Amino acid sequence: MHPTIGQLEAFYWIVRLGSIKETAQHLNLAQPTLSLRISDLEKQLGYPIFEREHRKLTMTRRGEALLPRVTALINELAALRHLASSPQDVGGMARIGLSETVAQVCLPNCIKRLNQLYPSIQLDLTIGTSGELEQDVVDRKLDLGFVVNPRGDPGLTISQLGVQDVMWAAAPQLNLPAVISPADLAGIPIITNPYPSPMYRQIIDWFRDSGVEPSDICRCTSVTVAAQLVCSGLGVSLLPSMLIQRELKCGNLVELKSETQAAPSRLYCIYRSAGQGTLTEAVFSVFKEVMTEMRFLKVEMPDRRLPPTRL
């Protein structure tokens, strides 16, 4: 059996990009040529690595078993090329998932730094809730994600970056106490991301730790929109501090101190353990560097353990 590098690269990029069309564009190949490489690889291996149904390719179990070995080989080749190259030579498409707060506060500076250091890197950005982004990384729809309090998956590498400050906030016209307890907010609309987002779990756990259940929950997939609703006096929420600094300074929002603290919002970079390479490392290092310079996070000692979650 003598599979070629071209055949293995075809397999790797089809899995990563999810389609023959996008892979052909990425590798600068005709689609029939790419299909032929996969067919020849399967002949070399003696078993199918993809199941084909209505032009959709799904990895077989043996393809799943093969992927980590091929990924390691592709990454090693990339590392060898990197030894003889400069940072400007690191390139390709990086599919990045970002929570809204990271996107709103840090993304412009991160893109500027990436353009300076790695001009050949192209970005495909997805903004969403941390739970959705984590699943997209697991499903290989994203290469890496910057998410809050991930649940964890055996196939993911999880690197803690620090704590993202959150605070209870409300519009001044609600005339809430400066120091609140769960009982004070039990009858007021609570605006949060939907279950099972980290934001939802933080809020519900905060109430339940005091034996209180909120009576009115408004679920919103956008943290930015949730903050706007809070500014309008339609409810209260546990919001990222960095996201609402302008509204706090303008007096559109006030911070509500809490007798009991909500669980911390820890920000992590996550990626599939078999998908680490020079591209992933470059993006991760730039985002981490920019967040540090911006003092976006409180730094904790590195901890791979995930916070406990309750349903």
C-alpha positions as CSV (number, residue, x, y, z in Angstrom):
1,M,0.0,0.0,0.0
2,H,1.5,3.3,-1.1
3,P,-1.0,6.2,-0.7
4,T,0.4,9.5,-1.9
5,I,0.5,12.8,0.0
6,G,-1.9,14.2,-2.6
7,Q,-4.5,11.5,-1.8
8,L,-4.1,12.0,2.0
9,E,-4.4,15.7,1.7
10,A,-7.6,15.3,-0.4
11,F,-9.0,13.1,2.4
12,Y,-8.0,15.6,5.2
13,W,-9.3,18.7,3.5
14,I,-12.6,17.1,2.5
15,V,-13.2,16.2,6.1
16,R,-12.2,19.6,7.3
17,L,-14.1,21.7,4.7
18,G,-17.0,19.4,4.3
19,S,-17.4,19.3,0.6
20,I,-15.5,18.3,-2.6
21,K,-16.3,21.7,-4.2
22,E,-14.7,23.7,-1.4
23,T,-11.7,21.3,-1.1
24,A,-11.1,21.5,-4.9
25,Q,-11.0,25.3,-4.7
26,H,-8.7,25.2,-1.6
27,L,-6.3,22.7,-3.3
28,N,-6.6,24.4,-6.7
29,L,-7.7,21.1,-8.3
30,A,-10.6,20.2,-10.6
31,Q,-13.4,18.3,-8.8
32,P,-12.9,15.1,-11.0
33,T,-9.2,15.1,-10.1
34,L,-10.1,15.3,-6.4
35,S,-12.7,12.6,-6.6
36,L,-10.2,10.4,-8.4
37,R,-7.7,10.8,-5.6
38,I,-10.2,9.7,-3.1
39,S,-11.2,6.7,-5.2
40,D,-7.5,5.7,-5.6
41,L,-6.9,6.1,-1.9
42,E,-9.8,3.8,-1.1
43,K,-8.4,1.3,-3.5
44,Q,-5.0,1.5,-1.8
45,L,-6.6,1.0,1.6
46,G,-8.9,-1.7,0.5
47,Y,-12.0,-0.2,2.2
48,P,-14.2,2.9,1.8
49,I,-13.5,6.0,3.8
50,F,-16.6,7.9,2.8
51,E,-20.2,6.9,2.3
52,R,-21.8,8.8,-0.6
53,E,-25.5,9.8,-0.6
54,H,-27.0,12.5,-2.7
55,R,-23.6,14.1,-3.3
56,K,-23.0,14.2,0.5
57,L,-19.9,12.5,1.9
58,T,-20.0,11.1,5.4
59,M,-17.0,9.3,6.9
60,T,-17.2,5.6,7.5
61,R,-16.1,4.2,10.8
62,R,-12.8,3.2,9.2
63,G,-12.5,6.7,7.8
64,E,-13.0,8.0,11.4
65,A,-10.2,5.7,12.6
66,L,-7.9,6.8,9.8
67,L,-8.4,10.6,10.3
68,P,-6.2,11.1,13.4
69,R,-3.2,9.4,11.7
70,V,-3.7,11.4,8.5
71,T,-4.1,14.6,10.5
72,A,-0.8,14.0,12.4
73,L,1.0,13.4,9.1
74,I,-0.5,16.6,7.5
75,N,0.5,18.6,10.5
76,E,4.0,17.2,10.5
77,L,4.4,18.1,6.9
78,A,3.1,21.6,7.7
79,A,5.6,21.9,10.5
80,L,8.5,20.8,8.2
81,R,7.5,23.4,5.7
82,H,7.3,26.0,8.5
83,L,10.9,25.3,9.5
84,A,11.9,26.7,6.1
85,S,9.4,29.5,5.9
86,S,8.5,32.8,7.6
87,P,5.3,33.7,9.4
88,Q,4.1,35.3,6.2
89,D,4.0,31.8,4.6
90,V,1.5,30.5,7.2
91,G,-1.8,30.6,5.4
92,G,-5.1,29.0,4.6
93,M,-8.7,29.3,5.7
94,A,-9.3,29.4,9.4
95,R,-12.9,28.8,10.5
96,I,-13.2,30.5,13.8
97,G,-16.2,30.6,16.2
98,L,-16.5,33.5,18.6
99,S,-18.9,34.3,21.4
100,E,-20.5,37.7,20.9
101,T,-18.6,39.5,23.6
102,V,-15.2,38.4,22.2
103,A,-16.4,39.4,18.7
104,Q,-17.6,42.8,19.8
105,V,-14.7,43.8,22.0
106,C,-11.6,41.9,20.6
107,L,-12.2,40.9,17.0
108,P,-11.2,44.1,15.2
109,N,-7.8,44.2,16.9
110,C,-7.3,40.5,16.4
111,I,-7.9,40.8,12.6
112,K,-5.5,43.7,12.4
113,R,-2.8,41.7,14.2
114,L,-3.4,38.6,12.0
115,N,-3.2,40.8,8.9
116,Q,0.1,42.1,10.1
117,L,1.7,38.8,11.1
118,Y,0.0,36.3,8.8
119,P,-1.3,38.1,5.7
120,S,-2.0,34.7,4.0
121,I,-4.5,33.6,6.6
122,Q,-8.1,34.0,5.5
123,L,-10.9,34.1,8.1
124,D,-14.3,32.4,8.1
125,L,-16.1,33.8,11.2
126,T,-19.1,32.4,13.0
127,I,-20.6,34.4,15.9
128,G,-23.0,32.5,18.2
129,T,-23.6,31.2,21.7
130,S,-20.9,29.2,23.3
131,G,-23.0,26.0,23.3
132,E,-23.6,26.2,19.5
133,L,-20.0,27.0,18.7
134,E,-18.7,24.1,20.8
135,Q,-20.9,21.7,18.9
136,D,-19.8,23.1,15.6
137,V,-16.1,22.4,16.6
138,V,-17.1,18.9,17.6
139,D,-18.9,18.4,14.2
140,R,-15.8,19.9,12.3
141,K,-17.8,22.8,11.1
142,L,-15.3,25.1,12.8
143,D,-11.5,24.7,13.3
144,L,-11.5,26.4,16.7
145,G,-13.7,28.4,19.0
146,F,-13.5,31.0,21.7
147,V,-16.3,30.0,24.1
148,V,-17.4,30.4,27.7
149,N,-17.7,27.4,30.1
150,P,-17.7,24.6,27.5
151,R,-19.3,21.3,28.5
152,G,-16.3,19.4,27.2
153,D,-15.9,16.6,24.7
154,P,-13.4,13.8,24.7
155,G,-12.2,14.8,21.2
156,L,-11.5,18.4,22.1
157,T,-8.4,20.2,23.4
158,I,-9.5,22.9,25.8
159,S,-7.2,25.8,26.8
160,Q,-8.3,28.2,29.5
161,L,-7.6,31.8,28.8
162,G,-9.0,33.6,31.8
163,V,-12.2,34.9,33.5
164,Q,-14.6,37.1,31.7
165,D,-16.2,39.5,34.2
166,V,-20.0,39.5,34.3
167,M,-22.4,41.6,36.3
168,W,-26.1,41.9,37.0
169,A,-27.4,45.0,35.2
170,A,-30.6,46.9,34.9
171,A,-32.0,50.2,33.6
172,P,-32.1,52.9,36.3
173,Q,-35.9,53.3,35.9
174,L,-36.5,49.9,37.4
175,N,-35.4,51.4,40.8
176,L,-33.9,48.1,42.0
177,P,-31.8,47.9,45.2
178,A,-28.1,48.6,44.8
179,V,-27.4,45.2,46.4
180,I,-29.7,42.4,45.2
181,S,-30.5,38.9,46.1
182,P,-32.3,36.2,44.0
183,A,-35.5,37.0,45.9
184,D,-35.3,40.6,44.7
185,L,-35.3,39.5,41.0
186,A,-37.7,36.6,41.2
187,G,-40.7,38.5,39.9
188,I,-38.8,40.6,37.3
189,P,-38.2,39.4,33.7
190,I,-34.8,37.7,33.3
191,I,-33.3,38.0,29.9
192,T,-30.9,35.3,29.0
193,N,-29.6,33.1,26.2
194,P,-31.6,29.9,25.7
195,Y,-30.9,26.6,27.5
196,P,-28.3,25.0,27.6
197,S,-26.1,28.1,27.1
198,P,-23.5,28.9,29.8
199,M,-25.3,32.2,30.4
200,Y,-28.6,30.3,31.1
201,R,-26.9,27.9,33.4
202,Q,-25.2,30.7,35.4
203,I,-28.4,32.6,35.9
204,I,-30.6,29.6,36.8
205,D,-27.9,28.2,39.2
206,W,-27.6,31.6,40.9
207,F,-31.3,31.5,41.6
208,R,-31.5,27.9,42.6
209,D,-28.5,28.1,45.0
210,S,-30.9,30.3,47.1
211,G,-33.9,28.1,46.6
212,V,-35.6,30.6,44.2
213,E,-37.1,30.1,40.8
214,P,-37.5,33.1,38.4
215,S,-41.1,33.5,37.3
216,D,-40.5,35.2,34.0
217,I,-37.6,34.2,31.6
218,C,-37.1,35.9,28.2
219,R,-34.8,33.8,26.0
220,C,-32.7,35.6,23.4
221,T,-29.9,34.0,21.3
222,S,-28.0,37.3,21.1
223,V,-26.2,38.7,24.1
224,T,-26.0,42.1,22.4
225,V,-29.7,42.2,21.9
226,A,-30.3,41.1,25.4
227,A,-28.2,44.1,26.6
228,Q,-30.4,46.4,24.5
229,L,-33.6,44.9,26.0
230,V,-32.2,45.5,29.5
231,C,-31.3,49.1,28.5
232,S,-35.0,49.5,27.5
233,G,-36.1,48.6,31.0
234,L,-37.7,45.3,29.9
235,G,-35.8,43.1,32.4
236,V,-32.5,42.4,34.0
237,S,-29.6,40.2,33.0
238,L,-26.2,38.9,33.9
239,L,-24.1,40.5,31.2
240,P,-20.4,40.6,30.3
241,S,-18.9,43.7,31.9
242,M,-16.7,44.6,28.8
243,L,-19.8,44.5,26.6
244,I,-21.8,47.1,28.5
245,Q,-19.0,49.6,29.5
246,R,-20.4,52.3,27.3
247,E,-24.0,51.9,28.6
248,L,-22.7,52.0,32.2
249,K,-20.8,55.2,31.6
250,C,-23.7,56.8,29.8
251,G,-26.0,55.9,32.7
252,N,-28.3,53.7,30.5
253,L,-27.5,50.8,32.7
254,V,-26.5,50.4,36.4
255,E,-24.6,47.6,38.0
256,L,-26.5,45.6,40.6
257,K,-24.2,44.2,43.3
258,S,-25.1,40.7,44.4
259,E,-25.0,39.2,47.9
260,T,-24.1,35.8,46.2
261,Q,-21.8,35.6,43.2
262,A,-22.8,33.8,40.0
263,A,-20.4,31.1,38.7
264,P,-17.5,32.7,36.9
265,S,-17.5,32.9,33.1
266,R,-14.2,31.3,32.1
267,L,-13.2,31.8,28.5
268,Y,-11.6,28.9,26.6
269,C,-10.1,28.2,23.2
270,I,-11.3,24.8,22.0
271,Y,-10.3,22.8,19.0
272,R,-10.3,19.1,18.0
273,S,-7.3,17.3,19.4
274,A,-6.6,15.8,16.0
275,G,-6.8,19.2,14.2
276,Q,-3.9,21.1,15.8
277,G,-1.5,22.6,13.3
278,T,0.4,25.7,12.4
279,L,-2.7,27.5,11.3
280,T,-4.6,26.8,14.5
281,E,-1.5,27.7,16.6
282,A,-1.1,31.0,14.8
283,V,-4.7,32.1,15.2
284,F,-4.8,31.0,18.9
285,S,-1.5,32.8,19.7
286,V,-2.7,36.1,18.1
287,F,-6.1,36.1,19.8
288,K,-4.5,35.3,23.2
289,E,-1.9,38.0,22.7
290,V,-4.5,40.6,21.8
291,M,-6.8,39.7,24.7
292,T,-3.8,40.0,27.1
293,E,-2.9,43.4,25.8
294,M,-6.5,44.6,26.0
295,R,-6.8,43.3,29.6
296,F,-10.0,41.6,28.4
297,L,-9.8,38.8,30.9
298,K,-8.8,38.2,34.5
299,V,-5.9,35.7,34.4
300,E,-6.3,32.5,36.5
301,M,-3.9,29.6,36.9
302,P,-4.3,27.3,33.9
303,D,-7.0,24.7,34.7
304,R,-8.2,22.0,32.3
305,R,-11.1,21.2,34.6
306,L,-14.5,22.4,33.5
307,P,-17.0,23.9,35.9
308,P,-19.7,21.5,37.0
309,T,-23.1,22.0,35.3
310,R,-26.6,21.3,36.4
311,L,-29.7,20.8,34.4
